Structure formats: C-alpha cells, structure tokens
C-alpha cells in the first residue's frame, strides 16, 4: 500500500476528543484511563495514520466511477480515455462519479488527497467528503494531531477510516 505508516510502537488504540487525538497507546492502558467515559470500538487489525492519495486529481477528474446500477453496461472499474469520452459527462454525473470514487478511497483507508481540484462538481464532492486536501502525507498519530486514521487487517484490507474523529468508512 502506498503511503501507509503504522502507529507508534505498541500502540493499538487511539482516544479521540472531538476532532483531535487525546492519546495513543496500548488498548489496555487507554481503556483503564478513559474506558468509563469513552465510546469503545474494536476492530481486528493495525492502527495507521491512513493513506495519502497523490493521484487523486487523476482518479476523480479524469475517470468515471460507474454507479452499481450501471455495472452490467459499464462494469465496475473506473472508465478513462475513449470510454470516458463516450459517456458525455455532465456536471451532475461528474459529481456523482466523484462521490463514488471518494467512497472507494475511504474504503482503502485514504485520509488525505493531493489537489487542487479544478472541476467544480468534483471540488464540491471532495469538500463535502471531509477528506483533507494537502500535499503532505497524513499527520502521525500523536496527541493534539487531527484524529485522522485507518485500521487495516494483516492482509492490507481497510476495515475502518476516520477523519477528524468521525467514522467515515466501516467494512461490514
């Protein structure tokens, strides 16, 4: 996986206070300190700051992410080049495509994107998604940092993505 870093050594839990990280460390220690007054969610996997997607502009402004209802006709993979040109994209269709693409990025543990986004419908979708647009990799998991993180299984599957303390993706 590109640009995924693990949490500090021994840390398998994070305490979130609003949009910021309050503490990072071993689950047992954090539960002892915060458990009585915290909402606890547990996933099997390892804690990371999440992914940074440097190719976000190409993925969202140069590709069409088909609607599941279009799978029989268009397939499920993003369409580019001549296939994209044949679709006759409208602003509305770009916006819907960007939202589906963003959901796939969240499902891959993405917590930040490289921009800028020039297509108005795509820019609106990105802004509303809550994913941070930056040139830098995600902030390390340390107290006072933004509560942006992901949980991955050993095989690299993302099971949860949180941005500013809000759970935006959870694998069922």
N, C-alpha and C positions, 0 to 999 in steps of 0.2 A: 504494500500500500504506500502511496506517495504521501510524504509529509506527516506521518503519524509518529508521535513521540509518546513514550509511556509516562505515567505519573512518577513522582519521586519514589525512590526505592522503598519498598514496604508499604506503600500507600495503595489501599484498595477501596477507599471510601472518601467521600467529599461531603462537607457540610456547607450548605448554601444559605445565605442570609440575603433575601431579596435577589438582586442581580449579581451579587458578588460572592466569592468563596470566603467562608469564615474559617475553615480548617480543612486540611488534607492529611490523611494518615491511615493507620490500620483501623479496620472496621470496629474491632472490639474496643479500642481506646476511644474512638469518636462516639460510639454508641454509649459507652459509660459516661462520657462528658455531656452529650447532647440528646441521648435517646428519649428521655422523658418528655422533652418538649419539641421533638422533631418528627416530621413525617419520614418514614423509612421506606426506601425502595431498594430491592436487592435484585441484581442480575448476575448470572454466571458470566464471567469474563474479566477483562482488564480495563482499567480506567486510563483514558488518554485525554490530552487537550483537544483532540479531534483532528480532522484533516483540513488543510488549506488547499483549495482548488485553483491552481494558477491558470487553467484553461477555461474558466467559467464563461468568459465572453463568447468564445467559440461554441461551447456547449449550449448556451442559451440564446445566442443571437444568430448563429449560423447552422442551427439544427432544429428540426421539428420533432417534438416528443409526442408520438401518437396517443390519442385517447384510447383506453382499453376497448371502447366500443368500435374502434377503427382497426382492431388487431387483425381481423380476417382480411381486410383490404390492404392495410399498410404494414402489418407486422407490429412488433413491439419495440424494435430498436429505433434510435433516432434516425431521422432522414436528413441527408445533406445533398449538396450538389444538384444534379439534374432532378433527382427525386423530390427535393425540396422545391425547386423551381416550378415543377408541375402542379404543386398544391395551390398556387395563387393565394399566398398568405395575406391575411388582413390583420389589422391591429388587434382585433379581438382574438383571432386564432394565435397570434404571437404571445399574447398574454396567457392564454390557456396552456400553450405549449411550455412556456417558461415556468408556470406553476408546477406542471408535472415534472419538468426537469429538476426543479428545486426539491421536490419531494424525493426524487431518486438520489440527489446529492445528500440530503439529510439522511436517507436510508444507508448511505455509505459513510456516515459519520462526519460529514462536512460541517464545519463551524465557521469557516471564513472563505471568502471568494476574492479573486483578483478582479478588478474592474478596469476602467469605468464602463458602464453600460450606456449605449447611445440610443437604443431603440426605446421609445417612451413606454410601451406596454411591458417590455422586459424589465426596464428600470423600476417601474411600479411594482411588479411582482417580486423583484428582489428586495425592494424596500419593505414591503409588507411581510415578507417571509421572516424577517428578524436576523437573517444571516449577515454577519459583519462583512463589509466590503473593505479590503485592505490589501496592501502589497506584502505585508509581513505574515509569517507563519503564526498559528494560534499562540496565545499567551500561555506560558507554563502554568500549571496548576499550583498556585501559591495563594495564601491568604490575601484578600483585598483585590485579587485579579477578577476579571469578568468570569462569571460561572458558565463558561462555555466548555463543554466536554462531551466525550462519547465513551461508550462501553463496547468493546469488541470481544468476541469469543476467540479461542486459540486458533481457529481456522480462518480468522480475519473477517468474520461476519459481524456487522454492526447490529447491536441489539437495542441501543438507545442513544439519542442525541439530544443534548440540552444546550440552549443558548440563553444567556442571561438568567439562568436558573429555571427556565421554562422548558419542560419536556416537549420537544417538537417532533420527535420520532420515537416510536417504540415498536419493535418487531413483535408480532403476536405469535 
